[in-house]
Amino acid sequence: MAPGVETIDFDAGEAEHVAWAVALWNDAADDDLPITERFLRYNLTADAGIERAGRLAMVDGRAVGFVLYSAYPGAPAAIHTDVAGWIEAIAVARAFQGQGIGRALLGWAEERLAEEGTLGGRVLAGGGLRPFVPGPAADSAGEAFFLACGYRYAEGPYVWDTARSLGGYRPPALREVAAAARPGALGQEAELADFLAREFPGRWRWQAERFLEAGGRISDYMLLWTTEGVQGACRLTFEDSACPVERFFPYGLPRPWGQLGSVGISAHLRGQGMGLYLLNAGLRRLHDSGVNGCVIDWTTIVDFYGKCGFAPYRKWARLERRTDG
């Protein structure tokens, strides 16, 4: 690291540290990927079993870089048991780039993750359980930085955000299905939890549990009902949702903003048109609520969402590094 640079622990409880991190990210990131303090504080929420820590690089009492990582030592089998942890965010002020500060901060985080003997051997660039981004933007300086630091493309090297304006939204051709999609209602939390535990017991279940524990509205989920009970769920984000909609970087889209995803159907009912039926129901709900610019984030099934007029909006690289040789 360059002479005159020292590092200190990042303290999520210090307002100054939070403000520094937001300013550093926004200075270093592409203009269409800014974060807000609300965004950062949401991602720093303390979660049982999740370890989060960070480091600030300082020059003359001024923060010039930071890194944040997370790990889940007691992760259930459904959540990445071979992952040591995630490099959630890393940024160095433009005026201080090229001096080894980013490499030193990244090395500190990787060493901390490698010290956790009960964890797996992969460190992922981005894509944590409260993700800032799925990974560095494709063809960006961030992607080049991680590649230069020894990271390699994961299986399925890219994912996409898709987007469209919902003004004038019209549904696609839909098959007739023996199901009904409705917003979740108070008292139906257990039905949603049971469905996710059975069909999507990893990240989607974890995120739903944390969302509802924090007071998120069950009505932000569209539930697909059949004679068997809840057999599908689609999560929506509005500008007044507990989850900040700015986490999906909708800034180039017309307001009001909204987001859709995750969306999933029980395995034994797939291939019957119910996924598209539920997707359309979620989009109609957003449209009827006044949402205009809508993002569907972090997906590889671009063609599926294209049936409802969504087009690729942003491309992310999925990068990883082994810490166990």
C-alpha positions in Angstrom: 0.0 0.0 0.0 1.2 3.5 -0.7 3.1 5.4 2.0 1.0 7.5 4.3 -2.0 5.2 4.1 -3.4 3.5 7.2 -6.4 1.3 7.7 -9.0 1.2 10.4 -12.0 -1.0 11.1 -15.3 0.1 9.5 -18.0 0.6 12.1 -21.5 0.4 10.8 -22.7 2.3 13.9 -20.6 5.3 13.1 -22.6 7.8 10.9 -19.3 9.2 9.6 -18.1 5.8 8.4 -21.4 5.2 6.6 -21.2 8.6 4.9 -17.6 8.0 3.9 -18.5 4.6 2.3 -21.4 6.1 0.4 -19.3 8.9 -0.9 -16.4 6.6 -1.9 -18.7 4.1 -3.7 -20.4 7.0 -5.6 -17.0 8.6 -6.5 -15.6 5.3 -7.9 -18.7 3.7 -9.4 -20.3 4.2 -12.8 -22.7 7.2 -12.9 -25.8 4.9 -13.1 -24.8 2.8 -10.0 -25.0 5.2 -7.1 -26.0 4.1 -3.6 -27.7 6.0 -0.8 -27.3 5.9 3.0 -30.7 4.1 3.2 -29.4 1.5 0.7 -26.1 1.0 2.7 -27.8 0.8 6.1 -30.3 -1.8 4.8 -27.4 -3.9 3.5 -25.6 -3.6 6.8 -28.5 -4.8 8.8 -27.4 -7.3 11.5 -28.7 -10.8 10.7 -28.4 -13.8 13.0 -25.6 -16.1 11.8 -24.1 -13.6 9.3 -20.7 -12.1 9.9 -20.1 -8.7 8.3 -17.0 -6.6 8.7 -15.1 -3.9 6.8 -12.0 -1.8 6.6 -11.4 1.8 5.7 -8.2 3.2 4.1 -7.3 6.6 5.5 -5.0 9.4 4.4 -4.5 12.4 6.7 -7.8 11.6 8.5 -9.7 11.3 5.2 -11.2 8.0 4.0 -9.9 7.1 0.5 -11.1 3.5 0.2 -13.2 0.8 1.9 -14.1 -2.8 1.7 -17.0 -4.8 3.2 -17.3 -8.6 3.3 -19.8 -11.0 4.7 -19.8 -14.7 5.7 -22.4 -17.2 6.9 -20.5 -19.8 9.0 -23.6 -21.7 9.9 -25.3 -21.6 6.6 -27.8 -24.4 6.0 -27.1 -26.8 3.2 -29.3 -24.9 0.7 -27.1 -21.7 0.9 -23.7 -22.0 -0.7 -21.9 -24.3 1.7 -18.8 -24.2 -0.4 -18.6 -20.4 -0.2 -16.2 -18.8 2.3 -17.9 -15.5 1.9 -18.7 -12.5 -0.3 -16.8 -9.3 -1.1 -19.9 -7.2 -0.8 -18.4 -3.8 -1.7 -15.0 -2.3 -2.5 -14.2 1.2 -3.7 -11.2 3.5 -3.8 -11.6 7.3 -4.6 -10.6 8.0 -8.2 -7.7 10.3 -7.1 -6.1 7.4 -5.1 -6.5 4.6 -7.5 -3.5 2.8 -8.9 -1.6 3.0 -5.6 -2.3 -0.6 -4.4 -5.0 0.5 -1.9 -7.8 -1.6 -3.4 -5.5 -4.7 -3.6 -4.5 -4.3 0.0 -8.2 -3.9 1.2 -9.2 -6.9 -0.9 -6.3 -8.9 0.5 -7.3 -8.1 4.1 -10.9 -9.3 3.5 -9.7 -12.5 1.8 -7.4 -13.3 4.7 -10.2 -12.8 7.2 -12.5 -15.1 5.2 -9.7 -17.7 4.8 -9.2 -17.8 8.6 -12.7 -19.2 9.1 -11.9 -22.9 9.1 -15.5 -24.1 9.0 -16.3 -22.2 5.7 -15.8 -23.3 2.1 -13.1 -22.4 -0.3 -14.6 -19.8 -2.7 -14.8 -16.1 -2.3 -17.3 -14.4 -4.5 -17.1 -10.9 -5.9 -20.5 -9.5 -5.0 -23.7 -11.4 -4.7 -24.1 -11.7 -1.0 -27.4 -12.3 0.9 -28.0 -8.6 1.0 -26.3 -7.9 -2.3 -25.0 -4.5 -3.4 -24.6 -6.0 -6.9 -24.6 -9.5 -8.3 -21.0 -9.0 -9.3 -19.0 -6.3 -11.0 -20.6 -4.7 -14.0 -19.5 -6.5 -17.2 -16.7 -4.7 -19.1 -16.1 -2.3 -16.2 -13.0 -1.3 -14.3 -14.4 -3.3 -11.4 -14.4 -6.5 -13.5 -10.9 -5.8 -14.7 -9.7 -5.2 -11.1 -11.0 -8.5 -9.8 -9.5 -10.4 -12.8 -6.2 -8.7 -12.2 -6.4 -9.9 -8.5 -6.7 -13.5 -9.5 -10.5 -13.9 -9.7 -11.9 -16.1 -12.5 -15.4 -16.4 -14.0 -17.8 -18.7 -12.2 -19.9 -21.2 -14.0 -22.5 -19.2 -15.8 -20.2 -16.2 -16.1 -22.8 -13.5 -16.6 -26.3 -12.5 -15.3 -28.5 -9.7 -16.4 -31.0 -7.2 -15.1 -33.9 -6.6 -17.5 -36.2 -3.6 -17.5 -39.1 -1.8 -19.2 -41.6 0.9 -18.7 -45.0 -0.4 -17.6 -46.8 2.5 -19.1 -49.3 0.9 -21.5 -48.5 -2.6 -20.3 -50.4 -5.4 -22.0 -50.3 -9.0 -20.9 -48.8 -11.7 -23.2 -50.8 -14.6 -24.5 -51.5 -16.7 -21.5 -52.6 -20.3 -21.1 -55.6 -21.1 -19.0 -54.5 -22.3 -15.6 -56.2 -23.8 -12.6 -54.8 -21.3 -10.2 -55.4 -17.7 -8.9 -52.7 -15.1 -8.1 -53.5 -12.6 -5.3 -51.4 -10.3 -3.0 -50.5 -11.9 0.2 -52.7 -11.1 3.2 -52.0 -10.8 6.9 -52.1 -14.3 8.4 -50.7 -16.0 5.2 -47.1 -15.6 6.2 -46.9 -19.3 7.2 -48.2 -20.4 3.8 -45.5 -18.4 2.0 -42.8 -19.7 4.4 -43.9 -23.3 3.9 -43.9 -22.9 0.1 -40.4 -21.5 0.1 -39.0 -24.0 2.6 -40.3 -26.8 0.3 -39.4 -25.4 -3.1 -36.8 -22.7 -2.7 -35.0 -23.4 0.7 -31.9 -21.3 0.0 -31.5 -17.6 -0.7 -35.2 -16.8 -1.5 -36.4 -18.4 1.7 -33.7 -16.6 3.8 -34.5 -13.2 2.2 -38.3 -13.6 2.7 -37.8 -14.5 6.3 -35.6 -11.5 7.0 -38.0 -9.2 5.0 -41.0 -10.3 7.1 -39.1 -10.2 10.4 -38.2 -6.6 9.7 -41.8 -5.6 9.2 -42.0 -6.0 5.5 -45.5 -6.3 4.0 -46.8 -9.8 3.2 -48.7 -8.0 0.4 -45.4 -7.3 -1.4 -45.6 -10.9 -2.4 -48.1 -12.2 -5.0 -49.1 -15.7 -4.0 -50.3 -18.4 -6.5 -53.1 -20.5 -5.1 -54.3 -23.8 -6.3 -56.4 -26.5 -4.7 -53.1 -27.6 -3.0 -52.6 -24.2 -1.4 -49.8 -21.8 -2.1 -47.8 -23.2 -5.1 -46.0 -20.0 -6.3 -44.7 -16.7 -5.1 -43.6 -13.5 -6.8 -41.9 -10.7 -4.8 -42.5 -7.0 -5.6 -40.8 -3.9 -4.5 -42.4 -0.5 -4.5 -40.9 2.9 -3.6 -42.4 2.6 -0.1 -41.4 -1.0 0.5 -39.2 -2.0 3.4 -36.5 -3.0 0.9 -35.2 0.1 -0.8 -36.0 0.1 -4.5 -32.8 2.0 -5.2 -30.9 -1.3 -4.5 -31.9 -2.3 -8.1 -30.4 0.9 -9.7 -33.5 2.0 -11.5 -32.2 5.5 -12.1 -32.4 5.5 -15.9 -36.0 4.5 -15.9 -39.1 6.7 -15.6 -40.6 7.0 -12.1 -42.4 5.8 -10.1 -40.0 2.8 -9.8 -40.7 -0.8 -9.0 -39.0 -4.1 -9.1 -40.1 -7.7 -9.6 -38.3 -10.9 -8.4 -38.0 -13.5 -7.2 -40.7 -15.5 -8.9 -41.1 -19.2 -8.6 -43.5 -22.1 -9.0 -43.6 -25.5 -7.4 -41.6 -28.1 -9.3 -44.5 -30.4 -10.1 -46.5 -27.6 -11.7 -43.8 -26.2 -14.0 -44.3 -26.3 -17.7 -48.0 -25.6 -17.5 -47.9 -21.8 -18.0 -48.2 -20.9 -14.4 -44.9 -19.1 -14.2 -45.9 -16.7 -17.0 -49.4 -16.3 -15.4 -47.8 -15.4 -12.0 -45.3 -13.0 -13.7 -48.1 -11.2 -15.5 -50.1 -10.9 -12.3 -47.2 -9.3 -10.6 -46.6 -6.9 -13.4 -50.3 -6.0 -13.6 -50.2 -5.3 -9.8 -47.2 -3.0 -10.3 -48.8 -1.2 -13.2 -52.2 -0.8 -11.5 -50.3 0.7 -8.5 -48.8 3.4 -10.7 -45.3 1.9 -11.2 -43.7 2.9 -14.4 -40.0 2.0 -14.7 -39.6 -1.6 -13.6 -36.5 -3.8 -13.1 -36.3 -7.5 -13.0 -32.8 -8.1 -11.5 -30.2 -10.8 -11.5 -31.5 -13.4 -14.0 -30.3 -15.7 -16.7 -33.8 -16.3 -18.2 -33.9 -13.1 -20.3 -36.1 -14.8 -23.0 -38.8 -15.6 -20.4 -39.1 -12.0 -19.2 -38.9 -10.9 -22.8 -42.4 -12.4 -23.3 -43.6 -9.5 -21.2 -41.6 -6.9 -23.0 -38.5 -6.8 -20.8 -35.1 -6.2 -22.5 -31.6 -6.5 -21.1 -30.8 -3.4 -19.0 -27.5 -4.2 -17.3 -25.0 -7.1 -17.4 -23.0 -8.4 -14.4 -20.0 -10.6 -14.3 -19.9 -13.5 -11.8 -16.3 -13.8 -10.4 -14.8 -16.0 -7.7 -11.4 -17.0 -6.2 -10.3 -20.1 -4.4 -8.9 -19.5 -0.9 -8.0 -23.1 -0.2 -5.4 -23.7 -2.9 
